[in-house]
Amino acid sequence: MPELIDISPPITPDIAVWPGDTPFSRSVACAIADGANLDLSSITTTVHVGAHTDAPSHYAADAPGIGERPLSLYYGPCQVMHVPVPRGHRVLPEDLPGPIRAERLLLRTDSFPDPNHFNTDFAALSPELVAFVHDAGVRLIGLDTPSVDLCDDKVLLSHTAIAVRDMAILEGVVLGHVAEGVYTLIALPLNLPGVDASPVRAVLVAE
């Protein structure tokens, strides 16, 4: 039986979201504990909560939403690399510890250690790295921070580099318990046509 490694943080009212974005909350319409015949609730949250995948429409005009993206981007061989770079650093090609061996690449930076606390000095990708991994065949890139760009980057340098190459993005995953290596990634977005992102239950399958 393959091992399933959950790389998604729990989605609770405590989870940190981007400053100014909509936090997670749950409203209970009825509850068995109160005598109802069932539990029924609704949630309100940013679509960029926890482990999530950005749509091109999040960072490029007239681009597709997440419901229009091919599901094949979010399923298949995926390499996890540990890049222990300084806080606030953009990961460069020379920071990678070895060759690229899969079409999907997740980088463990350890620069956003607590999903329930938003630290603004997390690491991010560099446009040079995006170009490098794309040329090596990578179709999806992700990391253990809220964004592929630095917190104060209003130009979105790496998002733009990804848009030009039509790559997929996976942000907000938890990789501290994952060894380097190649796995199978399952991180399918919800079918939300025209929407700028989707939360995912990101899982790595260890064969």
C-alpha positions, 0 to 999 in steps of 0.5 A, spaced: 500 500 500 503 506 497 504 511 503 500 518 503 504 524 505 499 530 507 502 536 505 496 541 507 496 545 513 489 544 517 484 549 515 481 552 521 480 559 524 487 560 526 490 559 519 494 565 517 492 568 511 495 574 507 494 581 511 488 584 509 485 577 505 479 574 508 480 569 514 477 562 514 470 562 518 465 557 519 458 558 520 453 552 523 446 552 521 444 546 525 447 541 529 446 534 532 448 536 538 443 542 539 437 537 537 437 537 530 437 531 525 444 533 522 450 538 522 449 543 516 454 549 516 457 554 511 464 557 510 467 563 508 474 564 506 479 567 501 481 562 495 488 562 497 487 559 504 492 554 506 495 549 500 492 552 494 494 553 487 494 560 483 490 561 477 493 565 471 488 570 472 490 571 479 496 575 476 495 576 468 490 580 465 485 576 460 488 569 463 484 563 465 481 561 472 483 555 476 477 551 473 479 552 466 486 549 468 488 542 466 488 537 471 494 533 469 498 539 471 496 537 479 497 530 478 504 526 477 511 525 478 514 530 483 520 532 486 521 535 493 528 539 494 530 542 501 533 549 499 535 552 506 536 559 504 536 565 508 529 568 510 527 574 505 532 570 499 529 569 492 531 562 491 536 562 485 538 556 480 545 555 484 541 554 490 538 547 488 541 541 491 541 537 485 539 535 478 531 536 476 528 529 476 520 530 475 515 535 471 513 538 478 518 541 483 516 543 490 521 547 494 522 546 502 525 553 504 523 552 512 522 560 512 514 560 513 514 555 519 508 556 522 501 556 518 498 559 523 503 565 524 504 570 518 511 572 518 513 577 512 520 575 511 519 568 507 523 566 502 521 566 494 522 564 487 527 568 483 525 569 475 532 566 474 530 559 477 523 559 474 526 560 467 531 554 469 526 549 471 522 550 466 527 549 461 529 543 465 521 540 463 518 543 470 510 544 469 508 546 476 513 549 481 511 550 489 514 551 495 512 552 503 510 559 503 504 563 502 507 566 495 512 564 489 514 572 490 517 576 496 511 579 501 513 586 499 513 585 491 508 589 488 511 587 481 510 580 482 516 578 478 516 570 479 508 570 478 510 574 471 515 569 469 511 563 471 505 566 467 510 567 460 511 560 461 504 557 462 506 553 468 502 551 474 503 554 482 502 550 488 503 555 494 502 554 502 504 546 502 507 544 509 514 540 507 518 540 514 516 532 515 518 530 507 524 527 505 527 529 499 526 525 493 521 523 487 513 522 489 507 522 486 503 529 487 496 529 488 493 537 488 487 537 484 483 544 484 476 545 485 472 546 479 471 554 480 471 557 473 474 564 472 476 564 479 483 566 481 485 560 485 483 554 489 484 551 496 487 543 495 488 537 499 495 536 497 498 529 498 505 526 496 504 518 494 511 515 496 511 508 492 
